[in-house]
Amino acid sequence: MNIENIHNIYFVGIGGIGMSALARYFKANNKQVFGYDKTPTEITDALIDLDIDVNFKDSLENIPLEFLKPENTLVVYTPAIPKNHSQLNYFKNNQFKVLKRSEVLGLITDNTFCLAVAGTHGKTTTSSILGHLLYECGVEVTAFLGGVTENYNSNLILKGSKVSVVEADEFDRSFLTLSPNIACITSMDADHLDIYGEASALRDSFVAFTKKIKPNGKLFVKNGLPIEGITYGLEDDSNYSVKNIKIQNGTYVFDVKTPKTVLKNIHFNLPGRHNLSNALIALAMAVEYGCPHHQLAKALASFKGVKRRFTYQIKTENLVFIDDYAHHPEEINSVHQAVREMYPNRQVLAIFQPHLFSRTRDFADEFAQSLSQFDELLLLDIYPARELPIEGISSAWLLGKIKNKNKELVSKDLLLEKIHQSNAQIILTIGAGDIGEEVQKIKKGLSVAS
């Protein structure tokens, strides 16, 4: 299918972070873009500011007539849309071209030099760093991101169409629609068991992804993963490795050993060893693409981060408030490591909203272990996303497994009151649901109190 010949693009679920990046891309390429989403958000507000029309009612009456002509319209949808959605079913049943977001991403990137970032954790930060490095090195790049970068205030970096950077998403096996030239795998921890059933099936899908790499392409893998490729790691014998790590004024300073040389005194401003690993693989992929070392070092030092990835909301001597998207036990462990490394001997209060009933059920013991590490814990109800409740699975059930003595199940309307009752100097909000919408309320409440 030739997207160049399509004039109208209709998005079912346009407010999704990946969907909205595609909507921005098509708008920038002079397509007519329209879409549906369930509720208004900051993302849909930003799209409307770009003159992209968004409707919030699942009704055919809300779709403009020109988008109801199958010969002129491509329909893009996300798997998160329920099967009984009337707009999507109308398009499917009336000879429209209907594609998943991942399929459209595959079509767009197939004729580019594609760099793809796969892994159960770290995709968004790594691809954002990589897109920034290529942009700063003058590469004609388009980067489709799963988060809003602080440098560009967008989930789309647009500087040309020769090179593309994409997140290779394992959910629903979406990454099998891609054919990258250079790819990496950051991690392969069990996740999305509602889709895969068994961890072995997830691993098999990553193996299948490696076979999608174009002939003479390159694959990077984190040292220790059961897949062969160019290895990377922290302070080990990998092909690309970080050495001599120091922290100076909250900034990592380190050397990078490559197969050919050593890059000295690299600076990177994001906290946490997981972010250091993300920076390393982004740097390695950019080196293999051919970016000059001195430009890469300067670009990495200027990377500001991704919203909701260890994002500082308040940072004073007496109070720090950090927001993070972590929704898997390993991601929570990474946030905990970063906080303890940057703020040793400080009291830490974590506020966590579990994401999906199935994930809470499948990793309950691991969640309990990771959440027990914080000094205090406030637990919100499970955010269901695309799921219906599962009998016996609740935040109260999870709370019973957590060993932290200072733990409590709270509702959103009492959240600020409970935070004010704490003596913690470090406040964390963690989760992939709508907890992100509480961040500004908490920030405002803490700022007024201080």
C-alpha positions in Angstrom: 0.0 0.0 0.0 1.3 3.4 -1.0 0.5 5.9 1.8 1.5 8.8 -0.5 -1.8 8.2 -2.4 -3.9 8.4 0.7 -5.2 11.9 1.6 -7.3 11.3 4.7 -6.0 9.5 7.9 -8.5 8.7 10.6 -7.2 7.5 14.0 -9.2 5.4 16.4 -7.5 6.1 19.7 -5.7 9.2 18.6 -4.8 10.2 22.2 -2.4 7.2 22.6 1.2 8.3 22.9 2.3 6.3 19.8 -0.8 7.1 17.9 -0.5 10.8 18.5 3.1 10.8 17.1 1.8 9.3 13.9 -1.0 11.9 13.8 1.6 14.6 14.1 3.7 13.0 11.4 0.9 12.9 8.9 -0.2 16.4 9.7 3.3 17.6 9.0 3.2 15.8 5.7 0.0 17.7 4.7 -2.5 14.9 5.2 -6.0 15.5 6.4 -6.0 14.1 10.0 -9.0 13.4 12.2 -9.5 11.1 15.2 -11.4 9.7 18.1 -10.5 9.2 21.7 -12.4 8.3 24.8 -11.6 11.4 26.9 -9.7 14.8 26.5 -6.1 14.8 27.7 -3.0 16.9 27.5 -2.1 14.9 24.4 -5.4 15.5 22.6 -5.3 19.2 23.6 -1.9 19.4 22.0 -3.2 17.8 18.8 -6.1 20.2 18.7 -3.6 23.1 19.0 -2.1 21.7 15.8 -5.5 22.0 14.0 -6.1 18.2 14.2 -9.8 17.6 14.9 -10.6 15.1 17.7 -14.0 13.8 18.7 -14.8 12.1 22.0 -18.0 10.2 21.2 -18.1 6.8 19.6 -20.6 7.7 16.9 -20.5 7.8 13.1 -22.2 11.2 13.3 -18.9 12.6 14.6 -16.9 11.5 11.6 -16.7 14.1 8.7 -18.3 12.9 5.4 -15.0 13.1 3.5 -13.5 10.5 5.9 -16.4 8.1 5.2 -15.1 7.4 1.6 -13.1 4.1 1.6 -11.1 5.0 -1.5 -9.6 8.2 0.1 -9.2 7.2 3.8 -6.8 5.1 5.8 -8.0 4.1 9.2 -5.3 3.6 11.9 -6.2 1.9 15.3 -4.6 0.8 18.5 -5.2 -2.7 19.9 -6.3 -1.0 23.1 -9.6 -0.1 21.4 -12.5 -2.4 22.6 -13.8 -4.9 20.1 -17.4 -3.5 20.3 -16.3 0.0 19.2 -18.9 1.2 16.7 -16.6 3.5 14.6 -13.9 0.9 14.2 -16.4 -1.8 13.3 -18.0 0.4 10.7 -14.6 0.9 9.0 -13.8 -2.8 9.2 -17.1 -3.8 7.7 -17.2 -1.3 4.9 -14.1 -1.9 2.8 -11.8 0.7 4.4 -8.1 0.2 4.6 -7.8 -0.5 8.4 -4.3 -1.0 9.8 -2.8 -1.2 13.3 -0.5 1.6 14.4 2.5 -0.8 14.2 1.6 -1.7 10.6 1.6 1.9 9.5 4.9 2.5 11.3 6.3 -0.4 9.3 5.1 1.1 6.1 6.5 4.5 6.9 9.9 3.3 8.0 10.4 0.5 5.4 11.9 2.9 2.8 14.2 4.6 5.4 17.4 3.6 7.2 15.6 2.4 10.3 17.0 2.2 13.9 14.7 0.2 16.2 14.8 0.0 20.0 13.2 -3.2 21.4 13.0 -4.5 25.0 10.5 -4.8 27.8 12.0 -1.7 29.6 13.9 1.3 28.4 12.5 1.7 24.9 11.1 5.3 25.2 14.2 6.8 26.9 16.6 5.0 24.7 14.8 5.9 21.4 14.5 9.5 22.7 18.2 9.7 23.4 19.0 8.1 20.0 16.7 10.5 18.1 18.3 13.5 19.9 21.8 12.3 19.2 21.1 11.9 15.5 19.2 15.2 15.3 22.1 17.1 17.0 24.6 15.4 14.6 22.7 16.8 11.6 21.1 13.5 10.4 17.9 13.8 8.4 15.9 11.9 11.0 12.3 11.3 12.0 11.9 9.7 15.5 8.5 8.2 16.6 8.6 8.2 20.4 6.5 6.7 23.2 6.9 9.7 25.4 7.2 13.5 25.3 10.9 14.6 25.2 11.9 17.6 27.3 14.2 18.9 24.5 11.5 19.0 21.9 8.3 19.0 24.0 7.0 16.4 21.6 6.8 12.7 20.9 7.9 13.3 17.3 11.3 14.5 16.2 11.1 15.6 12.6 14.2 16.7 10.6 13.9 14.7 7.4 12.9 11.3 6.1 16.2 9.5 5.3 16.6 7.9 8.7 13.9 6.8 11.2 14.0 5.9 14.9 11.2 3.8 16.3 10.3 1.9 19.4 9.9 -1.8 18.5 7.0 -2.7 20.8 6.6 -6.3 21.9 3.0 -5.8 23.0 0.7 -7.7 20.7 3.9 -8.7 18.7 3.7 -5.3 17.1 7.5 -5.2 16.4 7.2 -7.9 13.9 5.9 -5.4 11.4 9.3 -3.6 11.3 12.4 -4.3 9.2 15.2 -2.3 10.8 18.8 -1.8 9.6 20.1 -1.4 13.2 18.2 -2.7 16.2 18.8 -3.3 19.9 17.2 -5.3 22.7 17.5 -3.7 26.1 15.7 -6.4 28.2 13.5 -9.4 27.9 11.8 -9.7 31.3 8.5 -11.4 31.4 5.6 -9.0 30.7 2.3 -8.9 28.7 1.5 -12.4 29.8 -2.1 -11.6 29.1 -1.0 -11.7 25.4 1.8 -14.3 25.5 0.6 -16.7 28.2 4.2 -17.9 29.0 7.5 -16.1 29.3 9.0 -18.5 26.8 6.5 -17.2 24.1 7.7 -13.7 24.8 11.3 -14.7 24.3 10.4 -16.5 21.1 8.9 -13.2 19.8 12.1 -11.4 20.5 14.0 -14.1 18.5 11.5 -13.6 15.7 12.1 -9.9 15.8 15.9 -10.4 15.3 15.1 -12.2 12.1 13.3 -9.1 10.8 16.6 -7.1 10.7 17.5 -6.3 7.1 20.5 -8.2 5.4 23.8 -6.8 6.6 22.0 -5.1 9.5 23.3 -5.0 13.1 21.8 -6.2 16.3 22.9 -4.9 19.8 21.9 -6.9 22.9 22.4 -6.1 26.5 25.1 -8.3 28.0 23.6 -11.4 29.5 20.6 -11.8 27.2 20.2 -15.2 25.5 20.5 -13.7 22.0 23.7 -13.2 20.0 24.7 -9.7 18.9 27.0 -6.8 19.6 27.0 -6.6 23.3 26.8 -3.6 25.6 26.9 -3.2 29.4 28.1 -1.3 32.4 31.6 -1.9 33.7 31.9 -5.3 32.0 33.7 -6.9 29.0 31.0 -6.0 26.5 31.8 -4.7 23.0 30.5 -1.3 24.2 30.9 -0.7 27.9 30.8 2.2 30.4 33.9 2.5 32.5 35.1 4.7 35.5 31.6 5.9 36.5 31.5 9.0 38.8 28.8 11.3 40.0 29.6 15.0 40.0 26.8 17.5 41.1 24.1 15.0 40.2 25.6 14.2 36.7 27.1 10.9 35.6 30.7 11.3 34.3 32.2 8.2 32.6 34.2 6.8 29.8 32.9 4.6 27.0 34.9 1.7 25.6 34.0 0.9 22.0 35.5 -1.8 19.8 37.9 0.7 18.3 38.6 3.4 20.9 37.7 4.9 24.3 35.6 8.1 24.6 36.7 10.0 27.7 34.7 12.1 30.2 31.2 11.7 28.8 28.5 13.6 30.7 24.9 12.4 31.2 22.3 14.1 33.4 19.6 11.4 33.9 19.9 9.6 37.3 19.9 5.8 37.6 22.0 3.0 36.3 19.1 1.9 34.0 19.3 5.3 32.3 23.1 5.1 32.0 22.5 1.8 30.2 20.0 3.4 28.0 22.4 6.2 27.2 25.2 3.7 26.3 23.1 1.7 23.8 21.8 4.9 22.1 25.4 6.1 21.9 26.6 2.8 20.5 23.9 2.7 17.8 24.7 6.3 16.8 28.4 5.4 16.6 27.7 2.4 14.4 25.5 4.6 12.2 28.5 6.9 11.7 28.0 10.0 13.9 31.3 11.8 14.9 32.3 11.0 18.5 32.8 14.6 19.6 29.4 15.6 18.4 27.8 12.6 20.2 29.5 13.6 23.5 28.1 17.1 23.3 24.7 15.9 22.2 24.4 13.4 25.1 25.3 16.1 27.7 22.4 18.2 26.4 19.7 15.6 26.6 17.1 16.7 29.2 15.0 13.6 29.5 11.5 12.3 28.8 8.4 13.4 30.6 7.2 10.9 33.3 10.6 9.2 33.2 12.2 10.2 36.5 11.0 13.7 35.9 11.7 16.2 38.6 8.6 18.2 39.5 10.1 19.8 42.6 13.8 19.8 43.4 14.8 21.8 46.5 17.2 21.2 49.3 14.4 20.0 51.7 11.9 18.5 49.2 12.2 16.5 46.0 9.1 15.3 44.0 9.8 12.9 41.1 7.3 11.4 38.7 7.9 8.1 36.8 6.0 5.9 34.4 7.4 2.6 36.0 4.7 -0.1 35.9 6.7 -3.3 36.1 8.6 -4.6 39.2 12.0 -4.3 37.4 11.2 -0.7 36.5 10.2 0.1 40.1 13.5 -1.5 41.2 15.4 0.8 38.8 13.6 3.9 40.1 14.4 2.8 43.7 18.1 2.3 42.8 18.3 5.8 41.2 16.6 7.5 44.2 18.9 5.8 46.7 22.0 6.6 44.7 21.2 10.2 44.3 19.6 10.8 47.7 21.2 8.4 50.3 19.8 8.4 53.8 16.7 10.3 52.8 13.1 9.3 53.7 11.3 8.2 50.6 7.5 8.1 50.1 6.3 6.2 47.0 2.8 6.5 45.6 2.0 3.7 43.2 -0.9 2.9 40.9 -0.9 -0.7 39.6 -1.6 -0.9 35.8 -3.8 -3.8 34.6 -5.4 -6.6 36.7 -3.5 -9.3 34.8 -0.1 -7.7 35.3 -0.9 -7.2 39.1 -1.9 -10.9 39.3 1.1 -12.2 37.3 3.7 -10.3 39.2 2.1 -9.8 42.6 5.1 -11.2 44.6 7.6 -9.2 42.5 5.5 -6.0 43.0 5.4 -6.6 46.7 9.1 -7.1 46.9 9.9 -4.0 44.9 7.4 -1.7 46.7 8.6 -2.9 50.1 11.9 -1.2 49.5 10.5 2.3 50.1 10.2 3.9 53.5 6.5 4.7 53.0 3.9 3.6 50.5 0.6 4.9 49.3 -1.2 2.5 47.0 -4.0 3.5 44.6 -6.6 1.2 43.1 -5.6 -0.7 40.0 -5.9 1.1 36.7 -7.8 -1.3 34.4 -6.9 0.2 31.0 -8.2 -2.3 28.4 -9.2 -5.0 31.0 -12.3 -6.0 33.0 -11.8 -6.8 36.8 -10.4 -10.2 37.7 -12.0 -11.8 40.8 -9.8 -11.6 43.9 -7.2 -9.3 42.3 -7.2 -5.8 43.9 -4.9 -3.2 45.4 -6.1 -4.3 48.8 -5.0 -7.9 48.0 -1.6 -6.6 46.8 -1.2 -4.4 49.8 -1.4 -7.5 52.0 1.7 -8.9 50.4 3.8 -5.8 50.9 6.1 -6.0 54.0 6.5 -2.2 54.4 5.1 -1.2 57.8 4.2 2.3 56.6 1.7 1.3 53.8 -1.8 2.4 53.1 -4.5 2.0 50.4 -5.8 5.5 49.5 -8.2 7.1 47.1 -7.1 9.9 44.8 -9.2 12.6 46.6 -7.3 11.9 49.9 -3.8 11.6 48.3 -2.6 15.1 49.0 -3.8 15.0 52.6 -1.9 11.7 53.1 1.3 13.2 51.5 1.1 16.2 53.9 1.0 13.8 56.8 4.3 12.2 55.8 7.7 13.4 56.9 9.4 12.1 53.8 11.8 14.4 51.9 11.5 12.5 48.7 8.1 12.0 47.1 7.6 9.6 44.1 4.6 9.0 41.9 4.9 5.8 40.0 2.6 4.1 37.4 1.4 4.0 33.8 -2.3 4.7 34.4 -4.0 8.0 35.0 -1.8 8.8 38.1 0.0 11.1 35.7 -3.0 13.4 35.8 -2.6 13.8 39.6 1.0 15.0 39.3 0.2 18.7 38.8 -2.3 18.7 41.6 0.3 17.2 44.0 3.0 19.6 42.7 0.7 22.6 43.4 -0.3 21.3 46.8 3.3 20.7 47.8 4.4 24.1 46.5 1.7 25.9 48.4 2.6 24.0 51.6 6.3 24.8 51.3 
